[in-house]
Amino acid sequence: MRNTRTPHSGPALTPADRVTLTRAALGAVCAVLVALGLSGVLPARSWALFLVAAVAALLDAVDGAVGRRTGTATRRGARWDMETDAALLAVLSIGVAPWAPWALGIGAARYLFWFGARVRPAWRAPLPSSRSRRVVAGLQAAALVTALAPFLPLWVGQSLTAPALALLVVSFGRDIGTLERRARHRVRN
């Protein structure tokens, strides 16, 4: 079979990209379910939202592993993965906000950092890969999904999202501190 791709069709989706695309689609379903919950059509903590969110969060652990295993991991794929994570966290934090309003900080963190980088150029520098950053991000998703579990009391979600947000603030603070120190070091040298 001959290649029918044109030079302008862009890069092909890698296996990891397909997992991320699936997560993005599940995130869109979560957005619809959150909207239905907030409008009263569905319960705010519906089984549908909980299950779709849980699958989307679990698949986050899959795409990077697929990319590494197949030798198709790319910077573009990693960036897409990060933005998909951020969008999912934003959607889920909106769903959790009626009983844990501080959870909005979890969903807003990536976008506040992005805005800060527009104002403060030092924040645009790349950061080295960090296992702790990935763990903190995973904990955010786990806390939000657990807070949406219809079989748990509300206080469980409240008690999980508060420390999750605190960890996220510490993680972003550490990264901002690193970026600022590097910028000062560059200016001195």
C-alpha positions, 0 to 999 in steps of 0.5 A: 500500500502506498503512502497517501500522506501529503507533506502538509498533513502533519505528523502521524499520531503515535500510539501514545498520542492515540492514548492522549487523544482518548483521554482528551475525548474522555475529558470532553465527556467529563465536561459535558457531565459536569455541566449536566451536574451543575445544571441539575440534570444529573447528580453532581457526583454521578456514577457516569462522571466518576467512572469516565473521570477515573478511566481518563485519570488512569489512562494518564499513566499509560500514554507516557509508558506507551511512548517509551515502550514503542520508542515514539515518545516526543516533546510534542506528545509530552506537551499534549499530554500535559495540556490534556492533564491540565484541561481534565483537572480544570474540568474536574475541579469545577465539578468538585467546587460546589462542596470544595471550592478550593479545588478550583485552585487545582484546576487553575494552577496550570493556567495561572502559571501560563499567565505568569509566564506571559508576564515573567519571561523567566518562567518560560524556560524549560524545566527538567523532567521531574518524577515528583512533579508527575507524582503531584499531578497524579495525586491531583487527579486522584483527589479530584476523582475520589471527591467525585465518588458518589459512594463516599461522603462529601467530607472525604473529597474535602479532606483530600483536595485541600492537601492536594492543593497544598502539594500543588502550590509547593510544587509550582513554588519550587519550580518557580523558585528554580526558574527565578534562580536560573534567571538571576544566575544568567544575568550575573554571568 
